[in-house]
Amino acid sequence: MTKQTTTTSGNILLITLLTTGWLAGGRVGAAESANPSPATDAWRIPAQAAIEKGLQWLGTQQKANGAWSDEKFPALTALGLWAVAGSDVSNRAGLCEKAATFVAGFAQEDGGIYQPATSGRGSGGLATYNTAICMTALYHFDRVRFAPIILKAREYMAGSQLQGDSAGAGGFGYERPNANPRNRPDLSNTAWSMMAMRVTQDVEDLRPARTKAVDIDWEAATRYIATLQNRDAGDALNHGGFGYESGGERGGTSADASGAVTLRGYGSMTYAGLEAMIYAQVDRRDPRVLSAVEWASRHWSVEENPGMGLKGLYYYYNILAKSLHLMGDRSLKDANGNDIPWRKDLINALVRSQHPDGSWANSDNTFWENNPVLVTAYAVLTLEYALKP
């Protein structure tokens, strides 16, 4: 695949990130990686070996039609595609071609990339979630070839954002608004959606002339995610953390001194909130960003998903790596003010937990994490982000 030139909107995004300070930490990381120390090599080498072994295992699991795992949910194949596309594994082209063709086959007339549910839970659906991941994976493989599908998916995503003045306005759920009476926005789907729309933004330059560019309401999305952050400065344990949804069903709630109920944040959602704010181009000096980073520093762990134990551990690893890659190496500090070596800690944890055959799986099946295809894709992507400068 030939490397594409940077487009106008991509340049605008880069300039905005630089001027608001988002890439400052990333520039430090790039400078450091130019002359890696022996200590750096000590964890880079096993990380690269783990990636190669994980991708070899994924290659053995791909079906003849290009799919990985449950074919009713194309996001599972898309995560594998994304992981392989970011590598230089020898059979990259063949694996990606088959997977991308399979994923593209789920493009619907409405622009979404999903299989419509036919008989309730497990039969398909989760349209917004699947579309966000699929369009991102197709972009990383070949943004020009799949531009027509990605552009229609952007239209679908823009129409999936909850409008109006309800508490969830600006957010995204698993389905489009009103598609399911039980559908409601949450931070995980909102973060996936914001990522997909920002990552694929430069594909708008390929939209036919005299057609209107499509985007989401970034201000509304930012307001929504702010409602899921614990802003109680008196709650030393939870201040700055993010919860999954306004009701606090996941992660729970706590009460402040006055008895007011606030969300009790947990690891994966706090990093999802941080990633979403980065893609929304919130200034890194904003109190919402600073308090999220402080929460992440206080609760640093690669042994568990803080606040959730082993539940969603590999999703946590993945969102942690993506958000901290964007923030930079020197984002998190320990109690003594020292930089937390998040890349090294994360890589060491993943190298230790890789199975002899090259796969990964969680002993806790919450969020499908005993599925080795899903978890291996998460793990490889995590390692790839941890190795990026």
N, C-alpha and C positions, 0 to 999 in steps of 0.2 A: 504494500500500500504506500503510495507517495505521500509525503508530508505536505499538509495544506498550509498555505500562507495565512498569516494572521489577518483577520478581517476588521472592518471599521469598528463594529460594535465590540469585538474582542479587545481592540486597542483602547476603546473608551473604558471598558471594565478594568483593564490593567491599570490605566492612568488613575481611575477612581480609587482602586485599591491601594495604589502607591501613595496618593495624596492623602488618603485618610489613615494611612499607617498600617493597613492590614498586612502588607507584605514585608514590613520591616523585619519582623522576626524571621520570615522565610529567607530574606537576603543574608542574614547572619548565618543561617543553616547552610546556604549555598556556599558561602565563603569557607566555612569550616570543612565542608565535604570535599572541597577542591584538593586539600592536602590532608587526607584522613590519617589520624594517629594510629599506632598499633592497637590501642584500646578500641578505636572505632572499627578497625578491621576484625577485631576479635568477635564482634557481634554481627557484622555485615556478612561475613563468610557463611556462618550457619544459617542466616536468614535467607540468603540466596539459594543455599542447598535445600532448605525447607520448601521454598517456593517451587523449585524445579521438581521436587519429589511430589508435592501436592498437585501440581499440574499434570504430572505423569499419571497420577491416580485418577484425576478428573478425566483424562483422555480415555482411560479404560472404561469409564462409566457412561460415556456419551453413547446414545442410542443411534441406530442407523439413520433415523430421520433428523438427527441433530440435537434432539432434546436431552436434557438432563432432568432426572427425577420426575415428579408428577407433571404430566403434560397438560393438565388443566390450568396450570398456573405458569404462564410463560416467564414470569419474573425469575423463577428458579433457574431456567436455562439462561436468562439474560445475565444473572449474577455470574454464572460460569463463563459466559461470553466476555463479560467485562474483565474478569480475572485473567483470562487467557490473552485478551487483546492488549493488556498492559505488560505483557511479558515478551521475551525473545525465545521462547521454547521452540524447538525445531519444527514441530507440527502445528505451530500457531495458525498458519493460513488455513489449513484444512479444517481444524476444529472450529475456528471462528466462522468460516464460510457456511458450514453446516448449521451451526447454532444461530447465526444471524438470519439465515433463510427460514429456519423454523420460527424464530421470534417474529419476523416480519409477516409471516403468514397469519398472525393473530390480529393484524391491523383491521379495525372495524370501520364501517362507513361513517360512524360518528367521530372518528379520529383516534379513539382509544385503542390500546393494544392489550387485549385481554380476551378471555373466553367467557361469553355470557353464562351466568349461572342457569342451570336447567332444572335442578331438583333440590334446591336448598344448599345448606352448608357442605362444602367439599366438592361441589360440582362445577366450580368456576367462580366468576365474579371478582371481587376485590379490584374493581376496574381502575381506580385512581392509583392505587399502590402498584399494580402491574404495569400500568402505562408509564409511570414515572421512572421505574427501574429499566424497563425495556427501551425507552427512548434514549436514556443515558448510555446504555450498553451499545446500542446501534451507533450512537454518536462516537463513542470511543473506538469503535471498529472502523467505520467509514462514514463520516459525517456527510460527505457529498453524495455518495451513492444512495444513502437512505434519507436524504434531505426531504423528499416529498412526504415520507411517513412521519419523520420527526416534526415537520411543520404542521401537519394535521394533528399530531399528538399535542403540540403546543396549544393549538386551538381547543382541544379537548380539555387539557389541564386548566386553561383559563376559565373554561365553563364549569369546572369542578370546584372552584373556590366559592365558599359560602358567602353570599351577599347579605345585605340588610343590616339591621342594627341589633341582632341577637348577640348573646354572649359569645357565640362561636364564630361570628362574622370575621372573614379574612382567613379562616382556617380551611383545612382539607381533611376529609375522612376517607374511608376505604372506597366509597362509592361517590357518585355525583350527588349533589343535593337533591332530595326528594326521590332518589332512585330506590331507597330503602327506608321505611319509616323509622328503623332503628339506627340508621346511619347518623353519626355525629362526628365533628372534627376532633382530631387529636394531634399531639405534637409530633409523633413519629411520622404519620402520613404527611403532615404539613412540612416537616423537614425534608422528606424525600421529594416532595413536590417542588419546594423552593430550590433544592439542589438541581433537579432536572431542568427547571426553567432557566436558572442562571448558567449552568454548564452548556446548554444548547442555545444560548442567546445568539451566538454569532451565525447560527443557521438562518436567522431572519434575513441576513444579507443575501440569501439564495432564494428568497420569496420572489415570485414573479413581479415584474415592474407594475406599478400603479395598484398594488394590493396593499392593504393596511397591515402593518406589523402587529403582532399579537404578543401580549404579555399579561402577567397577573398584576393585581393591585398589591405592590410590595409594602406600602404603608399599612394597609389593612392587615396583611399577613404579620407584619411586625407588631402591630397592636395586639393581635390575637396571641402570639407567643408570649408577649409580656404578661398576659393574664395568667399564664401557667408558671410564672416564676415567683418564688417566695421572696417577697420584698420586705419582710419584717426584720429590721436591723436588730431587734431585740432577741431574735431567735438565732443564737450563735451557731447552733448545729446546722440549721436548714437554710439560713439566709443565702440567697443567690441560686439555690438549686431549682430545678424544673421538674414538674410533674407531667404525667401523660395527658390528662384531660381535666376539665374544670371540676368534675365531681370527686377527684382524688381516688378513683377506684383502684388504680395501680399506684403503689407507693404510699398511699394513705395520706392523712392530714395530721396537722398538729394545731394546737391552740396557743395564741399569744397570751400575754399577761391580762389582757382585757377580756379574754374568752373568745376572741375572733378566731375563726377557723382559717388556717392557711395550708397550702400544699406542702407536703414533706417530699422534697426532691429526691431523686435517685440518679445513679451514675449515667446510664445510657440516655436518659431524657435530658440531663443537664448538658451533656455533650451535643445532643440533638439541638437543644436550644442555642448553644454556642455556635454550632455550624449554621443554623438558620439565620442568626444575626449576622454572621460573616457574609453569607450570600445576599442578605438584605442590605449590606454595606453600612451597617450601624458602626459608628466610630468605635475603635477599640478602647478609647478612653471613656466611653459611655458607662455610667454606673451599672447598667444592666449587664454589660460585658464583664466589667471588672469584678462584680459580685459573683458571676458564674465561674470565672477563672479562680477566684478565691475559694469557692465551694469545691471545685475540682482539686485544688491543691490540698485542702484540708482532708478530703476523702480519697486521696490517691490510693489506688490499689490495682494490681493486675491479677490478684487472686480471686476476686469476686467482682460482681457488678454492684457497686456500693448501694446499699439500701434494698437490694434484691437477691443477694447471695449468688447462687449459680444460675438463676433465671436470666435468660437472655445474655449470657456471658460473652458469646462470640459476636452478637450484634453490638454489644457494648464495646468490645475491642475495635470493631470496624468503625463505628461512629467516633470513637475516641481518636483513632488514627487520622481519620479524615479531617476532623476539626482542628486537631493540634498541628497537623501538617500545614493547614492554612494559617494558624496562629504563629507558628515558629517554635524553635527549640527552647527558647528561654521564657516560655509562658508561665509554667508552673513552678512554684517555690515551695520548699519544705518549711518546717517550723523554724529553722535556723536561717532562712533566707537563701538557701542554696538551690540552684537549678535542679529540678527533678529530671533525671535522664529518661524521659518517657519512651523514647525510641528503643533504647537498650532494654529497659524493663519489659516492654511489650514483646519485643523479639524473643527475649529469653523465655518468657512465659509460653509463647507459641511453639518455640522449638521443643520445650519440655513436654508439651501436651500433644504433639503430633504422634499419630499411631505409626507403627512400623511400616504399614503399607503406604504411608504418605497422606492418609486422610486425617480429618479431625471430626469429633462429635462431642456433644455435651451429654453428660450423664443425666442432666435435668432436661426433660423433653418440652418444657414450657417454650412456646413460640417456635415449635418444630425443630428444636435444636438437637434432637437425636438423629436428624437427617444428615448423614455425612456429606452429601452433595452440597446442601445449603451451607453447612458449617465450614466445609473445606473452601468453598468460594469466599465466604466471609474472611477466613483466615489468610488465604492467599492475597486478597485485596488489602487486608490490614498490613501484611508484611510489605507489599508493594508501596503502600503509602508511607510506611515507616522508613523505607529506604530512599524515598524521594528527598532531594535537597530542599 
